Structure formats: structure tokens, C-alpha cells
Amino acid sequence: MNTPAKPALKPTRIEFSSGPCAKRPGWTPQKLENAVLGRSHRSKPGKAKLKLAIDRTREVLEVPADYLIGIVPGSDTGAVEMAMWSMLGARPVQLLAFESFGKDWVTDVTKQLKLKDVEVLDAPYGQLPDLTKVRPDADLVFTWNGTTSGVRVPNADFIAADREGIVICDATSAAFAQNLDFAKLDVVTFSWQKALGGEGAHGVLILSPRAVARLESYSPPWPMPKLFRMTKAGKVSLDIFEGATINTPSMLCVEDCLDALDWASSIGGLKGMKARADANLAVLADWVARTDWVDFLAEDDATRSNTSVCLKVVDLQIAAQPEDAQAEFAKKLASVLEKEGAALDIGGYRDAPAGLRIWCGATVEASDLEALTPWLDWAFASVSAELTAA
């Protein structure tokens, strides 16, 4: 097999990582010059910036007025952990596990918290669990969008409006790109480093009135680390949700988040960001439809992510190889593209099936994805030629 000629055009921006994700178009370090640096985050300017980040998040993400929003440590992981350690144990628990992070939450609940009345509804990569088995009397923990599988729930219809349990939703790769049904969600978490293209280490925790009621009516039997404590004297510490963070945040990251939120507003807020993500997915969907060596990992179009797009190699020669050989092939595809300066960080997640993962959130330009697809074809042909020659 002859190696084809390299494409003439490369993407202008080659950052396609699924986290931290590409900065918003037009970003430069100079956009951070108004950051409150060298000052306490509890100073008036520091608290004002943190409160502004909360208020702007509510506006852009269209969070209901009676929901609390807090900036917490530990990225999305920290936010999910805070919710689980603080709220679970009062009722039976169900967990949806259809990708790596959902499986992490299963580990925490069953092996760390060691709750007994737990049901895991799982599914292989590329599929969703049977959502009809979700019970209204149980607490529910799930990822809205599987960052490592490219599979998302199509809506929240499977959650009862009159549920008795609380719903904890890890929405880190869905927020700002998909329509979260807040009426069905009691805890929503995400990180700035995903769809906003912000910096890492900080998480956002959103609580419904029902979640607040759980915090104020239930005290877990286990010790609570300081970083997880959201109540004092039986009441939710409201100052956390007004910008008084539990520990010291990076004010440089806060400024970067504010810049991203301003950009999001400038393109039409949530509606504009979702439209850009949908358009980006459409570029890859058109390419997949005309390409015989690749397919989406998500088996159902209705559950296909418009952010963390996961692809699998279905070429018969490669698919017939053992799993380790398929993984090595996919790794070579990503490596060749990085070496050529055509794409960075598009290898599939380490625990996921062998393949590629391309971030399509709003901070990515459709024109860059259009320029990427010929390079994907070139890399496949090049690596396949090497395999044939060997």
C-alpha cells in the first residue's frame, strides 16, 4: 500500500483535548491582566470576582434562581465527591455506570463509603444502561455525558418529577453544550476546564432546594473532611455560594473563567454554545458517514455526544486484531498526527476501547475539524501501510 500525499491544510488550532480543552477563540494571556493577584481571595475585590463568576455562570448556564452555585476545590471530581460524601446514605442508591467516571463513582459508593443498599445499572462502552430501571424512591448518581465513551443521556425523562430521592449529576462534559433539565437534577457538577476552555483544579457545585433540604436534614455517620463540609450547626453555609470558597482558589483561574463566560455571552449564551457544539459534531458525523474505516463508539445516534466525540476503528483488517494490537494501532494514529502538528491529544481514554476522542465543544472551530478530517484519513492510510509492510 502506497502512503498517500499529506493534506495541504492543517487546522489553525490543533488542540482537541477532552480536558483541559481548547481555550476560547481569540484568547490570549493579556485577557487576564485584570486578575486580582497578590491579594487575599477574601478581600473585597477577590470576593467580588468570585461572586461575579457565580452570577455569570447562573446567567449563561440558565440555572434556576433558587439553586445555589458554589466554586469548590478538586475540579469536577471534588464537586461530585462533596455531594456523595455529604448526602448519600439516607436512602437506597442507584448508579449509572457506562463509562470510566461513572465507574469511579461506583467505586467510591461501594468501597469507600461502603453503602449497602446500592444498585449499579451498567452498560458496555457505547451503550446506556436500562433507564427504565431508575427508581423514584432511591438516590441516583450518574454522568449526563460520558466523557470517555461519547455517550450521553438524550434527556431526563427517565427521572420522575415526583421522585423521593435526590439526583446527583456529573455534568462536566455536558454543561454549556447540552440542555440540562435542572428541574430533574438536585446536584449538578462541572469544571471550568471542559466546555468553557478554562483552567483546571476548580469545580462548580450547583444545589437545588431539595439538595439543600437533604444537607440540613441528614448527617452522614462517617467523618467529614474539611474540604467537603457544606453545613454549620445544621444549616447550609450560604457564604460558600456567595464566593467565600472553602479553600484558596486561583484568582488567575477565576479571571480566566470570567473571560470564557464573557465570550459565551457574546455568542448567544447557552444557545450559542450548544449550536457551535452541534455544528462541530455535524462535521465529524458527515466525515464518518463517508468513511469506511471509522465509526462512532456510541451505538445510538440519539445518545451521541456533541462534545467528547469517541470514535472506533472498524476497518476489518484492524478490527480482527487482538485488543492490544488495536490499542497500539489507535495510539499510533494519535502519535502520527501529533508528530505532524495536525492534532494534539486525540487518543481514546486509557480505560476505554481502543480508538480516538476528539473534543467538539464550543471553543473548537468547525473549520479546524474540517481541516482535521483529511489528516485522520491520511494517518489511517499511513499507519495501515506500515502494518501491511511489516
C-alpha positions as CSV (number, residue, x, y, z in Angstrom):
1,M,0.0,0.0,0.0
2,N,1.4,3.4,-1.0
3,T,1.4,6.1,1.5
4,P,-0.9,9.0,0.3
5,A,0.2,12.5,0.0
6,K,-0.1,14.6,3.1
7,P,-3.0,17.1,3.2
8,A,-2.0,20.6,2.3
9,L,-4.0,22.4,5.0
10,K,-3.7,21.9,8.8
11,P,-6.1,23.0,11.5
12,T,-5.3,26.6,12.7
13,R,-5.7,25.4,16.3
14,I,-4.7,21.8,16.8
15,E,-5.9,21.4,20.5
16,F,-8.6,18.8,20.5
17,S,-8.1,17.5,24.0
18,S,-11.1,16.5,26.1
19,G,-9.8,18.2,29.2
20,P,-8.3,20.6,29.7
21,C,-10.0,21.7,26.5
22,A,-9.1,24.3,23.9
23,K,-9.2,27.9,25.0
24,R,-11.9,30.0,23.5
25,P,-11.2,31.6,20.1
26,G,-9.2,34.8,20.3
27,W,-7.9,34.0,23.8
28,T,-4.5,35.5,24.8
29,P,-2.8,35.8,28.2
30,Q,-3.4,39.5,28.1
31,K,-7.1,38.8,28.7
32,L,-6.1,38.0,32.3
33,E,-4.5,41.3,33.1
34,N,-7.3,42.4,35.4
35,A,-7.0,39.4,37.7
36,V,-6.9,40.0,41.5
37,L,-3.3,38.8,42.1
38,G,-1.2,39.2,45.3
39,R,-4.4,39.8,47.3
40,S,-6.5,37.6,49.6
41,H,-9.4,35.9,47.9
42,R,-11.4,37.1,50.9
43,S,-10.6,40.7,50.2
44,K,-13.4,42.8,48.7
45,P,-12.0,42.7,45.2
46,G,-11.3,38.9,45.5
47,K,-14.8,38.1,46.8
48,A,-16.4,40.4,44.2
49,K,-14.7,38.4,41.4
50,L,-15.7,35.1,42.8
51,K,-19.3,36.3,43.2
52,L,-19.3,37.6,39.7
53,A,-18.1,34.2,38.4
54,I,-21.1,32.6,40.2
55,D,-23.6,35.2,38.9
56,R,-22.3,34.9,35.3
57,T,-22.4,31.1,35.5
58,R,-26.1,31.3,36.5
59,E,-26.8,33.6,33.6
60,V,-25.0,31.7,30.9
61,L,-25.9,28.2,32.0
62,E,-29.5,29.3,32.8
63,V,-29.5,27.9,36.3
64,P,-32.8,28.5,38.2
65,A,-32.8,31.4,40.6
66,D,-33.5,29.2,43.7
67,Y,-30.5,26.9,43.0
68,L,-27.2,27.6,44.9
69,I,-23.9,27.8,42.9
70,G,-20.5,27.3,44.6
71,I,-16.9,27.2,43.5
72,V,-15.2,24.2,45.1
73,P,-11.8,22.5,45.1
74,G,-10.8,19.5,43.2
75,S,-12.3,20.2,39.8
76,D,-15.5,18.2,38.8
77,T,-14.2,15.2,40.8
78,G,-14.1,17.3,44.0
79,A,-17.6,18.6,43.4
80,V,-19.1,15.1,42.9
81,E,-17.2,13.8,45.9
82,M,-18.5,16.6,48.1
83,A,-22.1,15.8,47.1
84,M,-21.8,12.0,47.6
85,W,-20.0,12.1,50.9
86,S,-22.4,14.7,52.3
87,M,-25.7,13.4,51.0
88,L,-25.7,9.7,50.3
89,G,-26.7,7.1,52.9
90,A,-30.2,8.4,53.7
91,R,-31.9,6.3,51.1
92,P,-31.1,3.4,48.7
93,V,-28.7,4.4,46.0
94,Q,-28.6,3.7,42.2
95,L,-25.7,4.5,40.0
96,L,-25.5,4.6,36.2
97,A,-22.1,3.3,35.0
98,F,-21.5,3.4,31.3
99,E,-18.0,4.9,31.2
100,S,-14.9,5.4,33.3
101,F,-16.0,8.2,35.6
102,G,-19.4,6.7,36.3
103,K,-17.5,3.6,37.3
104,D,-15.3,5.7,39.6
105,W,-18.4,6.9,41.5
106,V,-19.5,3.2,41.9
107,T,-16.1,2.5,43.5
108,D,-16.5,5.4,45.9
109,V,-20.0,4.5,47.0
110,T,-19.4,0.7,47.3
111,K,-15.8,0.6,48.5
112,Q,-15.1,3.9,50.2
113,L,-18.5,4.9,51.7
114,K,-19.4,1.2,51.8
115,L,-23.1,1.7,51.5
116,K,-25.1,-1.5,51.5
117,D,-28.3,-0.7,49.7
118,V,-26.7,0.0,46.3
119,E,-27.7,-1.0,42.8
120,V,-25.4,-0.4,39.8
121,L,-27.1,-0.1,36.4
122,D,-24.3,-0.6,34.0
123,A,-23.7,-0.9,30.2
124,P,-20.8,-1.5,27.9
125,Y,-19.0,1.4,26.3
126,G,-21.1,2.7,23.5
127,Q,-24.4,2.0,25.2
128,L,-26.6,3.3,28.0
129,P,-28.0,1.2,30.9
130,D,-31.7,0.4,31.0
131,L,-33.0,3.7,32.2
132,T,-36.5,2.3,32.9
133,K,-35.0,0.7,36.0
134,V,-34.3,4.0,37.7
135,R,-36.4,4.2,40.8
136,P,-38.0,7.3,42.2
137,D,-37.5,6.2,45.8
138,A,-33.7,5.9,45.5
139,D,-31.0,8.5,45.3
140,L,-29.3,8.5,41.8
141,V,-25.8,9.2,40.8
142,F,-24.9,9.4,37.1
143,T,-22.9,11.2,34.4
144,W,-25.1,13.1,31.9
145,N,-22.4,12.8,29.2
146,G,-19.8,10.1,29.3
147,T,-16.6,11.9,28.6
148,T,-14.7,8.7,28.0
149,S,-17.4,6.9,26.0
150,G,-19.0,9.6,23.8
151,V,-22.4,8.5,25.1
152,R,-25.0,10.9,26.7
153,V,-28.5,10.6,28.1
154,P,-30.8,12.1,25.5
155,N,-32.9,13.8,28.1
156,A,-34.0,13.4,31.8
157,D,-37.4,11.8,31.1
158,F,-36.2,8.7,33.0
159,I,-36.2,10.7,36.2
160,A,-39.5,11.0,38.0
161,A,-40.8,14.6,38.6
162,D,-42.2,13.4,41.9
163,R,-39.1,11.5,43.0
164,E,-38.3,11.0,46.6
165,G,-34.6,10.5,46.2
166,I,-32.1,13.2,45.2
167,V,-30.3,13.1,41.8
168,I,-26.6,13.8,41.6
169,C,-25.5,14.6,38.1
170,D,-21.9,14.7,37.0
171,A,-22.4,17.1,34.0
172,T,-18.8,18.2,33.4
173,S,-18.7,17.4,29.7
174,A,-22.4,18.3,29.1
175,A,-22.6,21.8,30.8
176,F,-22.6,24.6,28.3
177,A,-23.2,22.2,25.4
178,Q,-26.4,20.2,26.2
179,N,-29.8,21.1,27.7
180,L,-29.6,20.1,31.3
181,D,-33.0,19.6,32.8
182,F,-32.5,21.3,36.1
183,A,-36.0,20.5,37.3
184,K,-34.9,16.8,37.4
185,L,-31.5,17.4,38.9
186,D,-30.6,18.2,42.5
187,V,-26.8,18.3,42.3
188,V,-25.1,19.4,39.1
189,T,-21.3,19.5,38.9
190,F,-18.8,20.5,36.2
191,S,-15.3,22.1,35.9
192,W,-14.1,25.2,34.1
193,Q,-11.6,23.1,32.1
194,K,-14.2,21.5,29.9
195,A,-16.7,23.4,27.8
196,L,-15.5,26.8,28.9
197,G,-11.9,26.0,28.0
198,G,-10.9,27.3,31.4
199,E,-8.1,26.2,33.7
200,G,-8.2,23.1,35.9
201,A,-8.3,22.5,39.7
202,H,-11.7,24.2,40.4
203,G,-15.1,22.7,40.3
204,V,-18.6,24.1,40.3
205,L,-21.3,22.6,42.6
206,I,-25.0,23.5,41.9
207,L,-27.6,22.6,44.5
208,S,-31.4,22.5,44.2
209,P,-33.6,23.3,47.2
210,R,-34.2,19.6,47.6
211,A,-30.4,19.1,47.9
212,V,-30.2,21.8,50.5
213,A,-33.0,20.1,52.4
214,R,-31.1,16.9,52.4
215,L,-27.9,18.6,53.7
216,E,-29.9,20.2,56.5
217,S,-31.9,17.0,57.5
218,Y,-29.2,14.3,57.2
219,S,-25.8,13.9,58.9
220,P,-23.7,11.0,57.5
221,P,-22.2,8.6,60.0
222,W,-18.7,9.0,58.7
223,P,-16.1,11.7,59.4
224,M,-16.3,14.6,57.0
225,P,-13.1,16.2,55.7
226,K,-13.0,20.0,55.9
227,L,-13.0,20.3,52.1
228,F,-16.4,18.5,52.0
229,R,-18.2,20.4,54.7
230,M,-21.1,22.5,53.5
231,T,-23.1,22.9,56.7
232,K,-22.6,24.5,60.0
233,A,-24.9,24.0,63.0
234,G,-27.3,22.0,60.8
235,K,-27.6,24.7,58.2
236,V,-26.0,25.1,54.7
237,S,-23.1,27.5,54.8
238,L,-24.6,30.0,52.3
239,D,-21.4,32.1,52.2
240,I,-19.8,29.2,50.2
241,F,-22.4,30.0,47.5
242,E,-21.7,33.7,47.6
243,G,-18.0,33.5,46.8
244,A,-16.4,32.6,50.2
245,T,-14.7,29.4,49.0
246,I,-13.8,26.6,51.4
247,N,-10.1,26.9,50.5
248,T,-7.9,29.3,48.5
249,P,-8.8,29.4,44.8
250,S,-6.5,30.6,42.0
251,M,-7.7,34.1,41.2
252,L,-5.9,33.8,37.8
253,C,-8.2,30.9,37.0
254,V,-11.2,32.9,38.2
255,E,-10.3,35.7,35.8
256,D,-9.9,33.1,33.0
257,C,-13.3,31.7,33.8
258,L,-14.8,35.2,33.7
259,D,-13.2,35.8,30.3
260,A,-14.7,32.5,29.0
261,L,-18.2,33.4,30.3
262,D,-18.0,36.8,28.7
263,W,-17.1,35.1,25.4
264,A,-20.0,32.6,25.9
265,S,-22.4,35.6,26.3
266,S,-21.1,37.2,23.2
267,I,-22.0,34.2,21.1
268,G,-25.5,33.9,22.4
269,G,-25.0,32.2,25.8
270,L,-26.1,28.6,26.2
271,K,-28.0,28.5,23.0
272,G,-25.0,29.8,21.0
273,M,-22.6,27.4,22.7
274,K,-24.8,24.4,22.1
275,A,-25.2,25.4,18.4
276,R,-21.5,25.5,18.0
277,A,-21.0,22.1,19.6
278,D,-23.8,20.7,17.4
279,A,-22.2,22.1,14.3
280,N,-18.8,20.6,15.3
281,L,-20.4,17.2,15.8
282,A,-22.0,17.5,12.4
283,V,-18.6,18.0,10.7
284,L,-17.4,14.7,12.1
285,A,-20.7,13.0,11.5
286,D,-20.6,13.9,7.8
287,W,-17.0,12.6,7.6
288,V,-17.8,9.3,9.4
289,A,-20.8,8.8,7.1
290,R,-18.5,8.8,4.1
291,T,-15.6,7.0,5.7
292,D,-15.5,3.2,5.8
293,W,-12.7,2.7,8.4
294,V,-14.2,4.5,11.3
295,D,-17.5,4.8,13.3
296,F,-18.8,6.4,16.4
297,L,-18.4,4.4,19.6
298,A,-22.0,5.5,20.6
299,E,-24.2,2.9,19.0
300,D,-27.4,5.0,19.0
301,D,-27.4,8.4,17.2
302,A,-29.8,9.8,19.9
303,T,-27.1,9.2,22.6
304,R,-24.2,10.5,20.7
305,S,-22.2,13.2,22.5
306,N,-21.7,16.6,20.8
307,T,-18.6,17.3,23.0
308,S,-16.4,14.3,23.8
309,V,-16.8,12.5,20.4
310,C,-15.4,9.0,20.7
311,L,-14.5,7.0,17.5
312,K,-13.6,3.4,16.9
313,V,-11.7,1.8,14.0
314,V,-14.0,-0.6,12.2
315,D,-11.7,-1.5,9.3
316,L,-11.9,-5.3,9.0
317,Q,-8.1,-5.8,9.0
318,I,-7.7,-3.8,12.2
319,A,-10.9,-4.9,14.0
320,A,-9.7,-8.5,13.5
321,Q,-6.6,-7.9,15.5
322,P,-6.3,-8.7,19.3
323,E,-7.3,-5.8,21.6
324,D,-3.7,-4.9,22.4
325,A,-2.9,-4.7,18.7
326,Q,-6.0,-2.5,18.1
327,A,-4.9,-0.2,21.0
328,E,-1.4,0.1,19.6
329,F,-2.8,1.0,16.2
330,A,-5.0,3.7,17.7
331,K,-2.1,5.0,19.7
332,K,0.0,5.3,16.5
333,L,-2.8,7.2,14.8
334,A,-2.7,9.8,17.6
335,S,1.1,9.9,17.7
336,V,1.5,10.4,14.0
337,L,-1.0,13.3,14.0
338,E,0.8,14.9,16.9
339,K,4.2,14.5,15.2
340,E,2.8,16.1,12.1
341,G,1.4,19.0,14.0
342,A,-2.1,18.2,12.8
343,A,-3.8,17.3,16.1
344,L,-2.9,17.0,19.8
345,D,-4.3,14.7,22.5
346,I,-6.9,12.8,20.5
347,G,-6.1,9.3,21.7
348,G,-9.0,7.5,23.4
349,Y,-9.2,7.4,27.2
350,R,-6.9,4.8,28.8
351,D,-9.8,2.7,30.2
352,A,-12.0,3.0,27.1
353,P,-12.0,0.8,24.0
354,A,-9.2,1.5,21.5
355,G,-9.9,4.5,19.3
356,L,-9.8,8.3,19.1
357,R,-11.5,11.0,21.1
358,I,-12.0,14.5,19.6
359,W,-13.4,17.4,21.6
360,C,-16.1,19.2,19.8
361,G,-17.3,21.7,22.4
362,A,-18.0,25.3,21.6
363,T,-14.4,26.6,21.9
364,V,-13.4,24.4,18.9
365,E,-13.9,25.9,15.4
366,A,-15.8,23.8,12.9
367,S,-13.2,24.9,10.2
368,D,-10.5,23.2,12.3
369,L,-12.4,20.0,12.4
370,E,-13.0,20.2,8.6
371,A,-9.2,20.6,8.2
372,L,-8.6,17.7,10.6
373,T,-10.6,15.0,8.8
374,P,-8.3,14.6,5.7
375,W,-5.4,14.2,8.2
376,L,-7.3,11.5,10.0
377,D,-7.7,9.7,6.7
378,W,-4.0,10.2,5.9
379,A,-2.9,8.9,9.3
380,F,-5.0,5.8,8.9
381,A,-3.6,5.1,5.5
382,S,-0.1,5.7,6.6
383,V,-0.3,3.5,9.7
384,S,-2.1,0.8,7.8
385,A,0.7,0.8,5.2
386,E,3.2,0.3,7.9
387,L,1.2,-2.6,9.3
388,T,0.9,-4.2,5.8
389,A,4.7,-3.7,5.2
390,A,5.5,-5.4,8.5
